[in-house]
Amino acid sequence: MAETGKYPPGGVKTFSCPNCGGTIGIRAVGVTVSAVCESCGSVIDVANDELRIISKALEHTRKNLLLPLGARGQLFGAEWEIIGYVERGDEDSTWWCEYLLFNPWQGFRFLVESDGHWNFVKMLRREIVDATYDGKKYKLFFRDSVLVKYVMGEFYWRIKVGERVTVEDFIAPPYVLSAEYSDQDIIWSQGLYVRPEAIQAAFNIKEEWPEPTGIAGNEPSRSGTFLPRAITAMVVAMGCLVVFQVMAAMTARNQLLFDQNIHASPMQKDAPTTTEPFTIPGGDANLEITVFTKVDNDWLEVEAEFVNQDTEQRYSALETVEYYHGYDSDGSWSEGGQTSWDMLSAVPGGKYRLFITTDSGAIAKGQPSDYRLRVVRDAPEWSNFWTAFLFLFSALVVLFARYGAMEQARWANSSIAHLVGPPSAPERVGDENA
Amino acid sequence: MKTLSVYCATVLLSFAWATHQGYAVNSLFGNHRHEEPGQHSGTFYHK
């Protein structure tokens, strides 16, 4: 072995490649087992002084990595140095890239990048049973055989290009549990989804990275994490709405202003009946107008016009009552009713006259029409309540729809989507990303 | 969450204000007419 340098703190120990004579740098001295020659791409066993070639590369090109070897960054409370890089996939394409991180006191971790999505991964020292870890059940998301396609740097195991293992990923966003099955054993690891911006900030990367594509298996759903709090907020808002409405209904004056049976003769057609002046007390409030009549296969139309005697402002409502019924080949049918109800908004108080104009099918035939007209001031009102309720409820529907759309997109990327059930309900998680 | 809180507060305040002022959403769907002095009425829009 030709040792060409010392290993100062934070420095690199270097060796000569037994294949090409190029320089091999070792950062994690004492724990690194294999290292890749930057010149020829051969993987060298550096566990002992006899530098043995594990595998020779047919061709080797240095790649520009998103995180360069040797870069240091602060992540999850420790400083990590990037010492190794692995690409995995199948024969045709690369599925993900693994950056091996090293800290002398913490050991090793991985940053795994796939389609622009990142995970901070640590190895687990215990056996995982039934895809449950720390009391959390994970769902199978991915299962396939993967190939080591490209390596750079150094590793704490004997890595080999072309090595094939079976990998299973189980998800419980923002976490992923991965099982790597080889001939010898099963290696379990847990990954935590980390936003790319956090990685760039940690390693002081200024270059722009490609935007993440699609939805990662364990990418936390913003709607999903937000949903439990949103539901709570909505329940509180709806509770307030109910309280407001009950108070409004209880304090409504519900004052009867006019209630008369009216006999409209054909002679009065187009000539309004006028009431004596009467006072509508108080400020702005609604007016509820109801017409009751016994029309039978006929119609009745009543225009009620309130004319303010002082300001001459006019507020009119046109009530139409229609009731038709009969028999046909499908049996009996009916449409309409014998009551019509309406409301005028924000009619100010004051002295008013009511002008009533009546028309009906009976009047058109020269017969009189009878009906009852009732006017109530400041009646309890429910349409505002239901409108506000609808606005609150629709916001909740939009949130659920966004959550559902993201889950659908997530599971569309699963390699075993057809084997597992629908996504579970959202679970609140803290912001554990760096 | 802030957007949602603002949205909920806006809905509740609009509801409280409209109800207090005597406005009713269902009056938007009726056959109504309001005329200021000097205006001459047109005809009602028939349902």
Interface residues (C-beta under 8 A of the other chain):
Chain A: F226 R229 A230 A233 M234 V236 A237 C240 L241 F244 Q245 A248 G283 D284 A285 N286 E303 T311 E312 Q313 R314 Y315 S316 A317 L318 E319 T320 D342 M343 L344 S345 A346 V347 D378 E381 S383 N384 F385 W386 T387 A388 F391 L392 A395
Chain B: M1 L4 S5 Y7 C8 V11 L12 S14 F15 A16 A18 T19 H20 Q21 G22 Y23 A24 V25 N26 S27 G30 N31 H32 R33 H34 E35 E36 P37 G38 Q39 S41 F44 H46 K47
